[in-house]
Amino acid sequence: MSLDRHTLLCLHSAMEGLRLGLCKFSGPSRTALIYAKHAGDPFMVVDPQGLLRGHEPRLREYYLDTDEWCQGLPHPEQVAFFDQTKAKRLGLAGLVSLGGRTRNVAYQMWFTEHHADLCAPGPTRRWLELAMLQLSHNMSTEDVLSLDTAANMLQGMAPHAMHDFIVDERARVLGPDTRLRVSNILDAVIQISKTPEEGAWARGKLAFVEPSRLSKLHFLARFPKAERPRLDNCKHVRKMLQTVERSPLTLITDGEHVTGIAGAGPLPEASLCAQFNGRHGMLLLDGLPVCSFSDGAFQSTNRLPRLVFLEEALLEWHMEQDQRDRLYQAVSRIVASAGEQRYGCALILDPYMPPLPLSGHCLEHPLPLDSDEHMALAARLSKVDGALHIGGVRCHLQGFACLMDGAGFSGEDRARGARYNSALRFTHANPEILVVVVSSDRPVSVIQRGVDLSKPPVWPAVPSTLRSPPSLSEWLEG
């Protein structure tokens, strides 16, 4: 089915705007769309990078074998001009989805990656909803020159998507009549995070509490109304954050002014809290992470090390489940310590009994990684040049500052450093060994058999212009 050029341009501008925005917000991302422009039209699949491949059985069942896709949606003629689409999700493993029906497009279902370190899928879903509404608007206009503007606008929708998610979640708890201006809060968080004080970046907790619920807080100190710092005076608020730096105390604001300092304890329902940790921080709603922020921008990452590939690789080792869990937790804590303190290190996970003899500082007696004291020592030893040597079966630290030797081979990556390439060589020579490499700028690599298991896949390049997409039936047969 050949589509007219205007429809192709509408699809391309909306998909590229969404994809490029999500790449900045969540890291490398793909997008896909299943849609029908008019009621009764066949479903079309726009999937230039193969995001939906592997989900064919569920898509066939959902769209072709049953009418599950339209359950709960209004009839096309009942969609009023100002209606918000009735959103539906399609639960596919590893994907975030949202779809529905608008006045100008009978059906849309948008998809993107569900990244392993995603704080919450809510903001991403709100972004998909914005893409759905933008495509509907594009389809209704013949002004082709406005499509680039629409794509650029959709690309920069991270604050708007988070705003919509936070407003919806707070309204679900408090109702729509709230006084906190979420857009002002998001702007203040970014401005404060970019404001140094005597050369130091912001640290401490700043909570945004609904004014009607301030009485539920245990204030240690309250400021007179005439002397409360305004939230939009970011320099003043940054100075006030010094009072709660590196402490369990929280600086409290009602969304317009800083009202005082509260002690440790839970915040009232529907409260937002910005946790500043120097050059980065986290934004939480009711104690649950919404997003992180750094370098003046919001990101979807929870800033935890991505060790899902390590967890999968450990399943191949012949060991008891509790041993596997203990080893995974030990590695996670050492990697998290390195990431927070921004230093590089490497960990050799050795499944052999007895462990391999390696060049480095050996311990007279292996150190069991079964206590906070031992874990703290292992994290400090990881700062020394060389790698930690951990006996995987017993989860004992065998040595530190160990050298990773190996002959050169074709799989090396000259774009990476000596620690990374040494790990590639070492695991190529010792196929059963796992090596976890932490770079000082936080990326974590899990290496086995000379291959970086955590390296992102190479996807097909997005074409500069879309060809006519196939129908769902044709796509399923392809």
KAUR-V991119 format. One record per pair of residues at least 4 apart in sequence whose ideal C-beta (glycine too) atoms are under 8 Angstrom apart, sorted by the first residue. I is the first residue (numbers start at 1). J is the second residue. Records with the same first field share a line. If there is no record, write none. Layout:
I->J ; J
This chain:
1->42 ; 44 ; 468 ; 471
2->468
3->7 ; 8 ; 44 ; 468 ; 469
4->8
5->9
6->10 ; 142 ; 144
7->11 ; 37 ; 139
8->12 ; 465 ; 466 ; 467 ; 468
9->13 ; 144 ; 147
10->14 ; 135 ; 138 ; 139 ; 147
11->15 ; 33 ; 46 ; 135 ; 466 ; 469
12->16 ; 465 ; 466
13->17 ; 138 ; 147 ; 148 ; 150 ; 151
14->18 ; 131 ; 134 ; 135 ; 138 ; 150 ; 151 ; 154
15->19 ; 31 ; 33 ; 46 ; 48 ; 131 ; 466
16->20 ; 151 ; 155 ; 462
17->21 ; 131 ; 134 ; 150 ; 151 ; 152 ; 153 ; 154 ; 155
18->22 ; 31 ; 110 ; 112 ; 127 ; 128 ; 131 ; 154 ; 155
19->23 ; 29 ; 30 ; 31 ; 112 ; 462
20->24 ; 155
21->25 ; 127 ; 154 ; 155 ; 156 ; 157 ; 158
22->26 ; 29 ; 31 ; 112 ; 113 ; 124 ; 127
23->27 ; 28 ; 29
24->155 ; 158 ; 297
25->123 ; 124 ; 127 ; 158 ; 298 ; 299 ; 300
26->113 ; 115 ; 118 ; 124 ; 299 ; 300 ; 301
27->115 ; 301
28->456 ; 459
29->112 ; 113 ; 115
30->49 ; 50 ; 51 ; 112 ; 113 ; 459
31->51 ; 110 ; 111 ; 112 ; 131
32->45 ; 46 ; 47 ; 49 ; 51 ; 52 ; 110 ; 111 ; 112
33->45 ; 46 ; 47 ; 108 ; 109 ; 110 ; 111 ; 135
34->43 ; 44 ; 45 ; 46 ; 52 ; 59 ; 63 ; 99 ; 107 ; 108 ; 109 ; 111 ; 472
35->43 ; 44 ; 46 ; 105 ; 107 ; 108 ; 109 ; 135
36->40 ; 41 ; 42 ; 43 ; 44 ; 105 ; 106 ; 107
37->41 ; 44 ; 105 ; 106 ; 139
38->106
39->76 ; 106
40->106
41->106
42->471 ; 472 ; 473
43->63 ; 107 ; 471 ; 472
44->469 ; 470 ; 471 ; 472
45->52 ; 469 ; 470 ; 471 ; 472 ; 475
46->466 ; 469
47->51 ; 52 ; 53 ; 469 ; 475
48->460 ; 462 ; 463 ; 466
49->459 ; 460 ; 462
50->459 ; 460
51->95 ; 111 ; 112 ; 113
52->56 ; 59 ; 92 ; 111
55->59 ; 92 ; 95
56->60 ; 476
57->61
58->62 ; 90 ; 92
59->63 ; 472 ; 476
60->64 ; 65 ; 476
61->65 ; 66 ; 68
62->66 ; 68 ; 69 ; 90
63->69 ; 472
64->472 ; 473 ; 476
67->71
69->88 ; 107 ; 109
70->107
72->86 ; 88
73->86 ; 88 ; 100 ; 101 ; 107
74->78 ; 79 ; 83 ; 86 ; 101
75->79
76->101 ; 106
79->83 ; 85 ; 101 ; 102 ; 103
80->103
81->103
83->102 ; 103
85->100 ; 101 ; 102 ; 108 ; 129 ; 132 ; 133
86->100 ; 101
87->98 ; 99 ; 100 ; 125 ; 129
88->98 ; 99 ; 100 ; 109
89->97 ; 98 ; 99 ; 125
90->97 ; 99 ; 109 ; 111
91->97
92->97 ; 111
94->113 ; 114
95->111 ; 112 ; 113 ; 114
96->111 ; 112 ; 113 ; 114 ; 118 ; 121 ; 124 ; 125 ; 128
97->109 ; 110 ; 111 ; 112 ; 128
98->109 ; 110 ; 125 ; 128 ; 129 ; 132
99->107 ; 108 ; 109 ; 110 ; 128 ; 132
100->107 ; 108 ; 132
101->105 ; 106 ; 107 ; 108
102->108 ; 132 ; 133 ; 136
103->136 ; 140
104->136 ; 137 ; 139 ; 140
105->132 ; 135 ; 136 ; 139
108->132 ; 135 ; 136
110->128 ; 131 ; 132
111->128
112->124 ; 128
114->118 ; 121
115->300 ; 301
116->306 ; 308
117->300 ; 301 ; 302 ; 303 ; 304 ; 306
118->124 ; 300 ; 301 ; 302
119->282 ; 289 ; 290 ; 291 ; 292 ; 300 ; 301 ; 302
120->165 ; 288 ; 289 ; 290 ; 291 ; 300
121->125
122->126 ; 165 ; 168 ; 169 ; 290
123->127 ; 158 ; 161 ; 162 ; 164 ; 165 ; 290 ; 291 ; 300
124->128 ; 161 ; 300
125->129 ; 165
126->130 ; 160 ; 161 ; 162 ; 164 ; 165 ; 168
127->131 ; 157 ; 158 ; 161
128->132
129->133 ; 164
130->134 ; 154 ; 157 ; 160 ; 161 ; 164
131->135 ; 154
132->136
133->137
134->138 ; 150 ; 153 ; 154
135->139
136->140
137->141 ; 150
138->147 ; 150
141->146
143->147
145->149
146->150
147->151
148->152
149->153
150->154
151->155
152->156
153->157
157->161
158->162 ; 297 ; 298
159->163 ; 183 ; 186 ; 187 ; 298
160->164
161->165
162->166 ; 186 ; 283 ; 290 ; 291 ; 298
163->167 ; 182 ; 183 ; 186
164->168
165->169 ; 290
166->170 ; 182 ; 272 ; 285 ; 290
167->171 ; 182
168->172
169->173 ; 270 ; 285
170->174 ; 178 ; 180 ; 182 ; 270 ; 285
171->175 ; 176 ; 178
173->269 ; 270 ; 286
174->178 ; 210 ; 269 ; 270
178->210 ; 270
179->210 ; 211 ; 212 ; 254 ; 255
180->185 ; 208 ; 210 ; 254 ; 255 ; 272
181->185 ; 255
182->186 ; 272
183->187
184->188 ; 231 ; 232 ; 255
185->189 ; 208 ; 231 ; 255 ; 272
186->190 ; 298
187->191
188->192 ; 231 ; 232 ; 234 ; 237
189->193 ; 206 ; 274 ; 281 ; 283 ; 293
190->194 ; 293 ; 296 ; 297 ; 298
191->195 ; 234
192->202 ; 206 ; 234 ; 237 ; 238 ; 241 ; 274 ; 276
193->201 ; 202 ; 276 ; 280 ; 281 ; 293 ; 294 ; 296
194->296
195->202 ; 234 ; 235 ; 238
196->200 ; 201 ; 238
197->202 ; 238 ; 239 ; 241 ; 242
201->276 ; 278 ; 279
202->238 ; 241 ; 276 ; 278 ; 281
203->241 ; 245 ; 246 ; 276 ; 277 ; 278
204->241 ; 242 ; 243 ; 244 ; 245 ; 246 ; 247 ; 249 ; 250 ; 251 ; 275 ; 276
205->244 ; 249 ; 250 ; 251 ; 273 ; 274 ; 275 ; 276
206->237 ; 241 ; 250 ; 251 ; 253 ; 273 ; 274 ; 276
207->250 ; 251 ; 252 ; 253 ; 262 ; 267 ; 271 ; 272 ; 273 ; 274
208->253 ; 254 ; 255 ; 271 ; 272 ; 273 ; 274
209->213 ; 214 ; 217 ; 252 ; 253 ; 254 ; 267 ; 268 ; 271
210->214 ; 254 ; 268 ; 270 ; 271
211->254 ; 255
213->217 ; 268 ; 269 ; 270 ; 271
214->252 ; 254 ; 259 ; 268
216->268
217->252 ; 262 ; 265 ; 267 ; 268
218->262 ; 263 ; 265
219->252 ; 259 ; 260 ; 261 ; 262 ; 263
220->249 ; 260 ; 261 ; 262 ; 263
221->260 ; 261
222->259 ; 260
223->227 ; 228 ; 229 ; 258 ; 259 ; 260
224->228
225->257
228->257 ; 258 ; 259
229->233 ; 236 ; 237 ; 240 ; 257 ; 258
230->236 ; 256 ; 257
231->237 ; 253 ; 255 ; 256 ; 257 ; 258
233->237
234->238
235->239
236->240
237->241 ; 251 ; 253 ; 258
240->251 ; 258
241->245 ; 251 ; 276
243->249 ; 251 ; 261
244->249 ; 250 ; 251 ; 261
248->263 ; 264
249->261 ; 262 ; 263 ; 264
250->261 ; 262 ; 263 ; 264 ; 267 ; 273
251->258 ; 261
252->258 ; 259 ; 260 ; 261 ; 262
253->257 ; 258 ; 259
254->259
266->287
267->271 ; 273 ; 286 ; 287
269->286
270->285 ; 286
271->285 ; 286
272->283 ; 284 ; 285
273->283 ; 284 ; 285 ; 287
274->281 ; 282 ; 283 ; 284
275->281 ; 282 ; 283 ; 284
276->281
277->281 ; 282
279->294 ; 295
280->292 ; 293 ; 294 ; 303
281->292 ; 293 ; 294
282->289 ; 291 ; 292 ; 293 ; 302 ; 303
283->289 ; 290 ; 291 ; 292 ; 293 ; 298
284->288 ; 289 ; 290
285->290
289->302
291->298 ; 299 ; 300
292->298 ; 299 ; 300 ; 301 ; 302 ; 303
293->297 ; 298 ; 299
294->299
303->339 ; 442
304->336
305->332 ; 335 ; 336 ; 339 ; 438 ; 442 ; 444
306->444 ; 454
307->311 ; 328 ; 331 ; 332 ; 335 ; 436 ; 444 ; 446
308->312
309->313 ; 446 ; 453 ; 454
310->314 ; 328 ; 331 ; 434 ; 436 ; 446 ; 453
311->315 ; 328
312->453
313->317 ; 434 ; 446 ; 448 ; 453
314->319 ; 324 ; 327 ; 328 ; 434
315->324
317->324 ; 351 ; 392
318->351
319->323 ; 324 ; 327 ; 351 ; 392 ; 393
320->324
321->325
322->326
323->327 ; 393 ; 394 ; 395
324->328
325->329
326->330 ; 369 ; 370 ; 395
327->331 ; 349 ; 390 ; 392 ; 395
328->332
329->333
330->334 ; 369 ; 375 ; 378 ; 390 ; 395
331->335 ; 347 ; 349 ; 390 ; 436
332->336
333->337 ; 375 ; 379
334->338 ; 345 ; 347 ; 375 ; 378 ; 379 ; 382 ; 388
335->339 ; 347 ; 436 ; 438 ; 444
336->340
337->341 ; 379 ; 382
338->342 ; 343 ; 344 ; 345 ; 379 ; 382 ; 438
339->438 ; 442 ; 444
342->440 ; 441 ; 442
343->383 ; 438 ; 440
344->417 ; 419 ; 437 ; 438 ; 439 ; 440
345->382 ; 383 ; 387 ; 388 ; 437 ; 438
346->386 ; 387 ; 388 ; 404 ; 419 ; 422 ; 423 ; 435 ; 436 ; 437 ; 438
347->382 ; 387 ; 388 ; 390 ; 435 ; 436
348->358 ; 387 ; 388 ; 389 ; 390 ; 402 ; 404 ; 426 ; 433 ; 434 ; 435
349->390 ; 392 ; 433 ; 434 ; 435 ; 436
350->355 ; 356 ; 389 ; 390 ; 391 ; 392 ; 398 ; 433
351->392 ; 393 ; 432 ; 433 ; 434
352->356 ; 432
353->391 ; 393
355->389 ; 391 ; 398
356->430 ; 433
358->362 ; 389 ; 398 ; 399 ; 402 ; 403
359->402 ; 403 ; 405
360->386 ; 387 ; 389 ; 399 ; 400 ; 401 ; 402 ; 403
361->384 ; 386 ; 399 ; 400 ; 401 ; 402
362->398 ; 399
363->367 ; 397 ; 398 ; 399 ; 400
366->391 ; 394 ; 396 ; 397 ; 398
367->374 ; 377 ; 378 ; 396 ; 397
368->374 ; 394 ; 395 ; 396 ; 397
369->374 ; 375 ; 378 ; 390 ; 395 ; 396 ; 397
370->374 ; 395
371->375
372->376
373->377
374->378 ; 397
375->379
376->380
377->381
378->382 ; 388 ; 397
379->383
381->388 ; 397 ; 400 ; 401
382->388 ; 400
384->400 ; 401
385->401
386->400 ; 401 ; 402 ; 403
387->400 ; 401 ; 402 ; 403 ; 404 ; 423 ; 435
388->397 ; 399 ; 400 ; 402
389->397 ; 398 ; 399 ; 400 ; 402
390->395 ; 396 ; 397 ; 398
391->395 ; 396 ; 397 ; 398
392->434
403->422
404->422 ; 423 ; 425 ; 426 ; 435
405->422 ; 425 ; 426 ; 429
406->422 ; 424 ; 425 ; 426 ; 427 ; 428 ; 429 ; 430
407->425 ; 428 ; 429
408->412 ; 425
409->424 ; 425 ; 428 ; 450
411->424 ; 428 ; 450 ; 451
412->421 ; 424 ; 425
413->420 ; 421 ; 424 ; 452
414->421
416->420 ; 421
417->421 ; 439
418->422
419->423 ; 437 ; 439
420->424 ; 437 ; 439 ; 445 ; 447
421->425
422->426
423->427 ; 435 ; 437 ; 445 ; 447
424->428 ; 447 ; 450 ; 451 ; 452
425->429 ; 450
426->430 ; 433 ; 435
427->431 ; 433 ; 434 ; 435 ; 447 ; 448 ; 449 ; 450 ; 451
428->449 ; 450
431->448 ; 449
433->448
434->446 ; 447 ; 448
435->446 ; 447 ; 448
436->444 ; 445 ; 446 ; 447
437->444 ; 445 ; 447
438->442 ; 443 ; 444
439->443 ; 444 ; 445
444->454
445->452 ; 453 ; 454 ; 455
446->452 ; 453 ; 454
447->451 ; 452 ; 453
448->453
451->455
463->467
470->474 ; 475 ; 478
471->475
472->476
473->477
474->478
